[in-house]
Amino acid sequence: MMSFKKALLSAALAVGLAAGTAQAAEPMRIALVVKSLGIGFFEAARNGAEEAARELGDVEIIYTGPTTTTAEGQIEVINALISQRVDAIAVSANDPDALAPSLKRAMQRGIKVISWDSAVAPEGRILHLNPSSNALIGETNLKLAADALPGGEGKVAILSATATSTNQNTWIEEMKKALPNHPGIDIVTTVYGDDLSDKSYRETKALLQGHPEVQAIIAPTSVGIVAAAQAVQDAGKVGQVYVTGLGLPSEMAGAIKSGASKSFAIWNPIDLGYTATMLAYDLVKDDIDEVEPGQKLPAGRMGEITIEDGAEAAMAEPFTYDASNIDEFAKIF
């Protein structure tokens, strides 16, 4: 008969083995931190992240973000994730520099950090995933405005998100660089709606009143473009002012049908969330703290993602949506 001492030892070993098995079975936790909750673009990105998690099989997605598009709100969220000791943080930044200290602290504690959509300063992340080439995004936005205007000429205004938004500012600079390709386009002003529907709507109304010469509005933000189109409709300026930029087909279908917008562009946010999750998984799985130009990382159905200078990578070209395809894609995202 087994002695009492041996029985206790066997029980302890069994508990230890069970605990080890349970620990080994814990999923990798990847936090997808968005600019603000309740935005359709990021909801679609979450769907892509969850698709990647299902495909990988041992990943839990923590979808989170502030209720308003502020750096302060994101910093609070990031600090909470550090306390939870998540395995990776993938963030679309409201401010490139303000988030860097918190994210640097996260990396010092072994958390892998990437930015996606809107970049964090290099010291605050291992790599950044651009949804497309910044130059292509700038050129596409300007071309869409030119295509909407008679003869490709006219006064154009930009409705951006926040004044500190990394991706917005980069794209606006790229639009200005592309102006020589469209000599008939004159950008007269830039206003900021902070990625809030009501503020974007108010800024557009004020823009229409203060700059009656404006014939097209470029809103490289999925929140702003919808608000701008609605403001143009409510002002009775459909056919006089055209709205374009970056938006979701499901949210812009009405604007296309009303004529407030002739066309707009976007990459697939589902693919973006999917790819960001795959890259975060690669960093954790292979314990990568630094990437080099030319390095390739696997990204499931998206193939291999190649790292470029500045530890950045680009996903895909923007795709244009108009009356010929809006109904088809509005059913998807």
N, C-alpha and C positions, 0 to 999 in steps of 0.2 A: 504493500500500500504506500502511496506517495506520502512523504512526511509533510507536516503542516508548513515547514519552512520552504520545502521544494514547491509546494502548492502555491505559496505566496509569490515565489520567484517566477513560476510559470505564468501566474496571473499578471504579474507586473510586465513580463515580456510581451504577453498577449496585448495588454493595454498599450504598451509602447509601440508595437507593430501596427496596431489599429490606428494610433494617433499619427504615426508616420505615413500610413496609407492615406489617411484623411487629408494630411498636410500636402502630400504629393498630388492629391486630386483637386486641390484648390485651383480655380481658374485664374489665368492672368487677367488682371484688372486694368483696362485701358480707359482713361477718362477723356471724353470728347468735350472740350470746353468751347462753347460758342460765344459769339459776341453778345447775344441776348436771347433769352428764351422766347418762344412764340413767333419766330420768324420762319416762314415756309421754306426758304432755302436751307436753313440749318436742320429743319425737321426732315427734309429729304436726305441731307447728309447723314443724319442719324440712321435712316433706313439702310443706307449703304454700309455704315459701320456695323450695324447688326447683322447684315448679310455676311460680311467678312467674318464676324464672330461665329456665326453658325457654320461657315465653311471651315474655319480653323478648329472649331470644336472645343477648345479649352480656354475661351476668352469671354470675359464679362465686360460689357460696355457700360460705363457710367456717363450718361448724357447729362450735362450740367452747364450752367452759365448764369450770369446775373439777369435781373429783370429789366435792366436798362443798359444801354451800350456805353458803359463807362469802364475805364481802367481800374478804378477803385473796386467796382463790383467784381471784376475778374480776379483781382488780387485776393479778395476775400475767399472766392471759390478755390483758387489755387492753394492758398494756405490750408484750407480745410482738407484738400486732397493730399497734401503733404502729411498732415496729421493722420489721415487714413492709410498712409503708406501704399498708395496705388503703385502699380508697376510702371505705368507710362501715362504721360499727359500729352494730348494732341490739341493744340489751342489755335483758334482764329482770333488774333489779337486786336483789341480796341486801341492799343497804343504800343508801338514797338519797343520803347525804352522803359516805360513805367513798369511793365510786367517782368522785365529781365531779372531784377534782383531776386524776386520770389522764385522764378523758374531756375535761376542759377542755384539757389538753395535746394530746390527739389533735386537737381542733378547731383549735388554734393551728397545727397542722402540716397543716391542710387536709383532715382526715378529717371527713366528715359524721357526726354522732352523733344517733341517736334512741334513746329507751327505749320499751319496749312491755311490756304485761302488768304489770310492777312498775316504778314510775317512778324516775328519777334526779332529783336536785335540779335546778331550772331552769338553773343556771349550768353544768351538766355535759351539756347536750343542746340540740338545736335544737327538737325537739318530742317529745311523749310520746303514744303510742297506747294508750288504755284499751281493754280488750276489750269493755267495756260502760260504761254510766253507773254510777258508784260508788254513787249513791243507789239505783238499781234493783237492784244486786247485794246491797246490804245488806238491802233490803226483801224480795227474793226468798228469801234465806237464812232470814230470820226467819219468813216466811210458810210455807216448807216445813216448818220445825220445828212451827209451830202446826198445820198441816194433819195432821201425824203424830200429834199428841196428842189424846186424848179431850177434846172440848169446846174444843180450842185452848188448853188451859191446862196449865202444868207448869213444872218446874225444868229449865233448859237450861244446858249447858256448851259452851264453844268450844275446839276443838283447832286451834290455828293452826300456822303454819310457824315461822319464826324471829321473835324479838322485835323485830327491826329491819326486817322485810320491809314495804316501803312499801305494797304493795297489800293485804296482810293487815290491817295496822293501820288503813288507810283503811276497809276493808269492815267491820271490827269497830266502828269509830266510827259508821258508817252504820247498822249493826244497832241500836246503842244509841239512835240518833236515831229509829229507826222503832218503838221499843218502845211508844210511846203508841198506835200502830195495833193493837197486840196486847197488851192489858192483862193477859191471863192468863199471859203469858210472863215468867219471871224468870230472868235470866242470873246464875248463881251464881259462876262462875269461868272463867278462861281459862288454858289450859296450852299449852306449845309443844313440838312434835315435831321442829322444825328441818328439815322436809321430808325426814326420814329414816324409812324404814319401821319399823325396829326401835325407834327412840326414840318414834315416834308410837304404836306398839303399847304400849310400856311406860307411856307417859304416860296412855293411855286406861285401861289396867288399874288404875293407881294412882288415876285419877279415879273409876272405878267403885267402888273400895274406900273411898276417902276421902269420896265424895259419893254415898251410896246413894240419896239423894233425886232425883238427876238422872234425867230421863226421856227426854231427847233430847240428842244431841251434834251440834253444827254444826261441820263441818270445811271451811273454805273453801280447801282445798288438795287437789289430786288425789292426793297421796301420803298425807296424813293421813286422808282419808275412807275409803280402802281399809283402812288399818291399824286404824282405829277400828271399822269394821264387823266385821273379823276378831276383834278383842278382845271385842266384844259377843257374837259367836257362841261364842267359846271360854269365855266366862264364863257361858254358859247364860242370857243375858239377852235373847234375841230375843223380842220381844213386850212386854218391859218397858222397854227402852231402844231408841230409834230413832236411827239415824245419817243425817244429811243434810249438805248443803253443796255443794261443787263437785267434780265428778269426771268421769272418762272412762267412757262407756258400756261399752267393752270390759273395763274393770277393775272395774266396779261391777255387772255382770250377775249375778254370784253372790250379792252382798249383797241385790239386789232379790228374787231367787228364794228366798233363805233367809228373808227377812222382816226382816233386820237393818236394811234401809233400805226405806222406802216410796217415796221419790222423792228426786231430787237435781237439780242444774242445772249447766250449763256452756255457754259459747259454743263455737263450733267452732274448736279450736286450729289446724286446717289453714288456715282463713280468716285467723286472726290472724297466722300466719307469712307467709302470702301478702301480706297488707296491709302488714305491717311492711317487707317486702322492696320492695314497690312504692313506699312512701313514701321509703325510703332511696335508691332509684333516682332518684326525682324530685329529691331534694336534690342528688345528685351531678350529674345530667344538666343541671340548670338552675343549678347553683352557688348554691344557696340556703343562706344562713347564718342567716336569721331569718324567722319566719312571723308573720302577723298574724291576729287574730280575723276570721272570715268568709272567709279565704282558702281556696280549694279546691284539692286536689291529686288527680290521677287515680290510681285504684287498680285498673285492669283490670276484672275481672268484678265487683269489689265497688263499682264506680261511683266517685263522687267522695267524698273524705273532707274534711269541713269542719273547719277549725281553730277551736277555741273559746278562751276566756280561759285564760291561763297556758300558751299554746302547747301545748294538749292537744286530743286528738280522741278520739271514742268510736266503736267499730265496730258493735256490735249488742247487742240485748237477750239476756239469758240464756234458755236453753230448758230446759224441765223434762222429765226422763226418769223413767219409771215402768214398771210391769209391762206397760202397753199398747204401749210402743214400744221397750223396751230391746233386744229381740232384733234389731230392724231396724238400730238405730244401733250396736250392739256390733260389727257386721260392718264398720263404716266407720272408727271411731276409738275 
